[in-house]
Amino acid sequence: MAANKQTKLLAKRLFKLSFANGQLSAEQVAGVLGYIEKTAPHHPLALLKLYHRAVATEFAKSRAIVEHAGPINETALKSIEDAMTRRYRRPVTASALPNPKLLAGLRVRVGSDLYESTVAGQLTTLSFAV
Amino acid sequence: MLAEATTQAADAAAASGTTKILNDLGITKILTDFGISWPFFLAQVLNFCVVALILWRFAFKPILATLDLRQQKIADGLKYAAEMEAKLAATAQESAQLIKSAQLEAQKVVDEARKMAKDFADKQQGEANARAADILAKAQQAIELEHKKMLNEARGEIARLVVKTTEQVLAKKLSDADRAVFNDAATKELTVL
């Protein structure tokens, strides 16, 4: 079901209502979802898809996924969190995700941005350079 | 009867002076001895003249004319034959000259044709050599490109194998301590961004 213009406009307004103090708020999001469930607007499925996409995109912007091979301590995660917060000028939370294919090193993904310092990446770069 | 006539003639002549002269010359005696009578003699002379005139007019003259015409024809034929012989000789000489000139011309044409054929063959040979050289150069270029492509593919394959082998070795050999050290270095590198 294709979303019409009114549904897109409503999804955009609901997304703006999901912020508290300039940050995405879980309580606000829960309230928006309750509102949708209660009022049952036209094209609810399309509206929920649009809203979910906007919230997921915004959530990814404030989340740094740190892929790692080998142990990583909380200090490192905190350092990365602080660095990304400074870089994007908004609160960014880091979460660790083990990935043995990296061999060693870290790969940080913030939204669609990717930062990498891994042995696997260096070997791939080397193979393309040869 | 002849004697009688002669006598009568003599008688008649005797009457004139002529008879006297004839008698003086002895002719009368001869005429008498031979039995010649003047009237018959004159008549025969006249007949002879008439016959001669007729023969001359209707026999000898046409025959002579025919002979002259035949002679003229023979002379003309001989003259024509001589002219024809001369013309034949001239024609033979002219023909020989024409044949000689034709042979020279033909030889010239043949030489020119041979020269043109040789030039054409040389030109074809040159073009064929140029085409062959071009084909050879293109083949060499294709071989070089293929060689470079093969080397690149081999290099890429070798690099891929080296990287894969290295990954497998590192996956087995790297300890957690090594990974922790590398992770700390990576953290410092990423936080400097």
Interface residues (C-beta under 8 A of the other chain):
Chain A: H68 A69 G70 P71 I72 A76 S79 I80 D82 A83 R87 P100 L103 A104 G105 L106 V108 Y115 S117 T118 V119 A120 L123 T124 L126 S127 V130
Chain B: R155 G156 I158 A159 R160 V162 V163 T166 E167 L170 A171 L174 D176 D178 R179 A180 F182 N183 D184 A185 A186 T187 E189 L190 T191 V192 L193
